[in-house]
């Protein structure tokens, strides 16, 4: 009997709870097979809990990552849209600049103006419209394109990614266009600057003011000579003025000659460049020296009656490429 009891105890786990020195202890026996099964079940439950928790952590991380990706994608999409809008605005400005540059090129003589409307030129063979057909407006075309975009965007992630890819490609094309046009406009502006500088130099060298304040006593062209009283050709402009009145250079230039001529008396000759020369005769005195450079408005001499003259006046002559022209064409005031 004792052996049987000890054998049963060896197949079970006994838990003894002592409640005091006088109280009888409590004994709980658990079969070893039951305890083993209970431990296995507990381990399985713990393992399952760990798997569930790890799966939850992984999924939570994926959700957070997806949310961050969506936020970043939305921000990138907004930036792309703003960038595309800025590119469109720059395109409009460059197009306007191209039109202005084209007009300036024509005005400065760099290009020959084209006949017709350079901006809205139209043409081609025309045929009657079929019955019932209408001309689509730009608004309806734009609306239909927007509707197509909305339909494509509602198709899912694939369509959205495709739309983003198209937007990026559009931005790349716009950047390429802007780079090319900016290079062209820089070249055109350099040409315009050079042409404007040349025109400015030409204008500064072109006579444009009265050389002396006075009145015209004899014009350019045929006249009756005051000395022979016969028809003669007058190659300049006689301007009557008070003796010793200041004679001004009508444009910038260089003094090429000063001296005395039997007919014109004391003279000063200026070379303005571009084939333009001016001469001042009958001076009382020259106030410049040969080789000296003068600007428009500088005094080059004083009115007199030296040489063959009937009284104090200035003989003013303008030559272009060696040919005497009417000085009145070179006086703007």
C-alpha positions in Angstrom: 0.0 0.0 0.0 2.8 2.4 0.8 4.6 1.6 -2.4 1.5 2.4 -4.4 1.1 5.8 -2.6 4.7 6.8 -3.3 4.3 5.7 -7.0 1.3 8.0 -7.3 3.1 10.8 -5.7 6.0 10.4 -8.1 3.6 10.9 -11.1 2.2 14.1 -9.7 3.4 17.5 -8.3 2.2 18.3 -4.8 1.8 21.8 -3.5 1.7 22.1 0.3 0.5 25.3 2.0 1.3 25.7 5.7 -1.3 27.8 7.5 0.3 27.7 10.9 1.9 25.5 13.6 -1.4 24.1 14.7 -3.4 24.0 11.5 -3.2 21.1 9.2 -1.4 22.0 5.9 -3.2 22.0 2.7 -2.0 19.7 0.0 -2.8 20.0 -3.8 -1.6 17.4 -6.1 -1.4 17.9 -9.9 -0.5 15.1 -12.3 2.7 15.6 -14.2 1.0 15.1 -17.5 -1.5 17.8 -16.7 1.2 20.2 -15.7 3.2 19.5 -18.8 0.2 20.1 -21.0 -0.6 23.3 -19.1 3.0 24.5 -19.6 2.8 23.7 -23.3 -0.5 25.5 -23.7 0.9 28.5 -21.8 4.0 28.6 -24.0 1.9 28.4 -27.1 -0.3 31.2 -25.8 2.7 33.4 -25.0 4.2 32.6 -28.4 0.9 33.5 -30.1 0.8 36.8 -28.1 4.3 37.6 -29.2 3.5 36.9 -32.8 0.3 39.0 -32.6 2.2 41.9 -31.0 5.1 41.7 -33.5 2.6 41.7 -36.4 0.8 44.6 -34.9 4.0 46.6 -34.4 5.0 45.8 -38.1 1.6 46.8 -39.4 1.6 50.0 -37.3 5.0 50.9 -38.7 3.8 50.3 -42.2 0.7 52.4 -41.6 2.9 55.2 -40.3 5.3 54.9 -43.2 2.4 54.9 -45.7 1.0 58.0 -44.0 4.3 59.8 -44.1 4.7 58.7 -47.8 1.2 60.0 -48.6 2.0 63.3 -46.9 5.3 63.6 -48.7 3.6 62.7 -52.0 0.9 65.3 -51.5 3.6 67.9 -50.6 5.6 66.9 -53.7 2.5 67.1 -55.8 1.6 70.6 -54.5 5.2 71.7 -55.1 5.2 70.3 -58.6 1.9 72.1 -59.4 3.3 75.3 -58.0 6.5 74.8 -60.0 4.5 74.1 -63.2 2.4 77.2 -62.6 5.6 79.3 -62.2 7.0 77.8 -65.4 3.9 78.7 -67.3 4.1 82.3 -66.0 7.8 82.4 -67.0 6.8 81.1 -70.4 4.3 83.9 -70.8 6.9 86.5 -69.8 9.5 85.2 -72.1 7.0 85.1 -75.0 6.1 88.7 -74.3 9.9 89.5 -74.1 10.3 87.8 -77.5 7.7 90.0 -79.1 9.2 93.1 -77.6 12.7 92.0 -78.7 11.4 91.3 -82.2 9.9 94.8 -82.4 13.2 96.3 -81.1 15.2 94.4 -83.7 13.0 95.8 -86.4 13.2 99.3 -85.0 17.0 99.1 -84.7 17.3 97.8 -88.2 18.7 94.4 -87.2 15.9 92.6 -89.0 13.7 93.5 -91.9 10.0 93.7 -90.8 7.9 90.9 -92.1 4.7 91.7 -94.0 1.4 90.8 -92.3 0.8 90.0 -88.6 3.9 88.5 -87.0 1.9 87.3 -84.0 -1.4 86.1 -85.4 -0.6 85.2 -89.0 -3.2 82.9 -90.5 -3.8 81.3 -93.9 -4.5 78.0 -95.7 -7.2 76.5 -97.8 -10.7 76.8 -96.5 -13.7 74.5 -97.0 -17.3 75.0 -95.7 -18.2 73.4 -92.4 -20.5 70.3 -92.5 -24.1 71.0 -91.5 -24.7 70.8 -87.7 -21.0 71.1 -86.8 -19.8 73.8 -84.4 -16.4 75.3 -83.6 -15.3 74.1 -80.2 -14.3 76.9 -77.8 -11.1 76.9 -75.8 -13.2 76.7 -72.6 -14.9 73.5 -73.6 -11.6 71.9 -74.7 -10.0 72.9 -71.5 -12.9 71.5 -69.5 -12.9 68.2 -71.3 -9.1 67.9 -70.6 -9.8 68.6 -66.9 -12.6 66.0 -66.9 -10.2 63.4 -68.4 -7.7 64.2 -65.7 -10.3 63.8 -63.0 -11.4 60.4 -64.4 -7.8 59.3 -64.6 -7.1 60.4 -61.0 -10.2 58.5 -59.7 -8.9 55.2 -61.3 -6.6 54.3 -58.4 -3.0 54.5 -57.3 -1.6 53.4 -60.7 -3.4 56.3 -62.5 -2.2 58.7 -59.8 1.4 57.7 -60.2 1.0 58.0 -63.9 -0.4 61.5 -63.5 2.5 62.5 -61.2 5.0 61.0 -63.8 3.3 63.1 -66.6 3.5 66.2 -64.4 7.2 65.7 -63.7 7.8 65.1 -67.5 5.9 68.3 -68.2 8.0 70.2 -65.7 11.2 68.8 -67.3 10.0 69.9 -70.7 9.2 73.3 -69.4 12.6 73.6 -67.8 14.3 72.6 -71.1 12.2 75.1 -73.0 13.0 77.9 -70.5 16.8 77.1 -70.7 16.7 77.2 -74.5 14.7 80.3 -74.7 16.7 82.1 -72.0 19.9 81.4 -74.0 18.2 82.7 -77.2 17.0 85.8 -75.4 20.5 86.5 -73.9 21.9 86.4 -77.4 19.2 88.6 -78.7 19.6 91.1 -75.9 23.4 91.2 -76.5 22.6 92.0 -80.2 20.1 94.7 -79.1 22.6 96.2 -76.6 25.3 96.3 -79.3 22.9 97.8 -81.9 21.7 100.4 -79.3 25.3 101.3 -78.5 26.1 101.7 -82.1 22.9 103.8 -82.6 23.9 105.8 -79.6 27.4 106.4 -80.9 25.9 107.3 -84.4 23.4 109.7 -82.8 26.1 111.3 -80.7 28.2 111.8 -83.9 25.2 113.1 -86.0 24.8 117.0 -86.2 21.5 118.0 -84.7 21.6 121.5 -83.3 22.1 125.0 -84.7 25.8 125.9 -84.5 25.1 129.5 -83.7 22.0 131.5 -82.7 21.0 133.8 -85.5 19.0 134.0 -88.7 19.5 132.4 -92.2 20.8 135.0 -94.7 21.4 132.5 -97.5 20.1 128.9 -97.8 21.6 125.8 -99.3 21.4 125.4 -103.1 21.2 127.8 -106.1 21.2 131.5 -105.4 22.3 134.9 -106.9 25.9 135.6 -105.9 26.2 138.8 -103.8 29.5 139.5 -105.5 28.9 138.7 -109.2 25.1 139.0 -109.1 25.0 135.8 -111.3 23.4 132.4 -110.5 25.7 130.3 -108.4 25.5 127.2 -106.2 25.8 127.7 -102.5 27.1 124.5 -100.7 26.3 125.6 -97.2 24.1 127.6 -94.9 24.8 131.3 -94.1 23.7 132.2 -90.6 23.8 135.9 -89.7 24.8 136.6 -86.1 26.4 139.2 -83.9 30.2 139.5 -84.1 32.1 137.2 -81.8 28.9 135.1 -81.1 30.0 131.6 -80.0 29.9 128.8 -82.6 29.0 125.4 -81.1 29.9 121.9 -82.4 26.5 120.3 -83.4 27.8 116.8 -82.5 30.9 115.1 -81.0 33.9 114.8 -83.3 37.6 115.5 -83.8 39.1 118.7 -85.2 40.8 117.8 -88.5 41.7 121.3 -89.8 42.0 124.9 -88.6 43.4 127.8 -90.7 42.7 130.5 -93.3 41.0 130.1 -96.7 40.9 133.0 -99.2 37.2 132.7 -99.7 36.0 131.2 -96.4 38.4 133.1 -94.1 39.2 131.5 -90.8 37.8 127.9 -90.8 37.4 124.9 -88.5 36.6 121.4 -89.9 35.3 118.6 -87.7 35.2 114.9 -88.5 32.3 113.2 -86.7 32.9 109.7 -88.0 30.5 107.6 -90.1 31.5 109.7 -93.1 30.1 112.9 -91.6 32.1 116.2 -91.7 31.1 119.8 -90.8 32.9 123.0 -91.7 32.6 126.5 -90.1 33.8 129.5 -92.2 34.3 133.3 -91.9 35.2 132.9 -88.2 36.7 135.8 -86.3 38.8 133.3 -84.4 39.1 129.6 -84.0 39.1 128.4 -80.4 40.2 124.8 -81.0 43.3 123.0 -82.3 43.8 120.3 -84.8 43.4 116.8 -83.3 41.3 118.1 -80.4 38.1 116.2 -79.6 34.9 118.1 -78.9 31.4 117.2 -77.8 28.0 118.5 -78.9 27.7 122.1 -77.6 31.4 122.8 -77.2 32.5 126.2 -78.6 34.9 125.9 -81.5 35.1 129.5 -82.7 33.6 133.0 -82.8 31.4 134.5 -85.6 33.3 137.0 -87.8 33.5 138.3 -91.4 36.9 137.0 -92.5 37.5 136.0 -96.1 35.0 136.8 -98.8 32.0 138.1 -96.8 29.6 141.1 -96.8 29.2 141.1 -93.0 29.5 139.0 -89.9 27.9 135.6 -90.4 28.8 131.8 -90.2 29.1 129.7 -93.2 28.0 126.2 -92.0 28.6 123.2 -94.3 27.7 119.5 -93.8 29.3 116.8 -95.9 28.4 113.1 -95.9 30.9 110.8 -97.6 32.4 113.8 -99.3 29.1 115.2 -100.7 27.7 118.5 -99.4 24.1 118.2 -98.1 21.5 120.7 -96.9 22.4 121.4 -93.2 18.8 122.0 -92.5 18.3 118.3 -92.6 20.6 118.0 -89.6 19.0 120.6 -87.4 16.4 119.3 -85.0 15.8 122.3 -82.9 
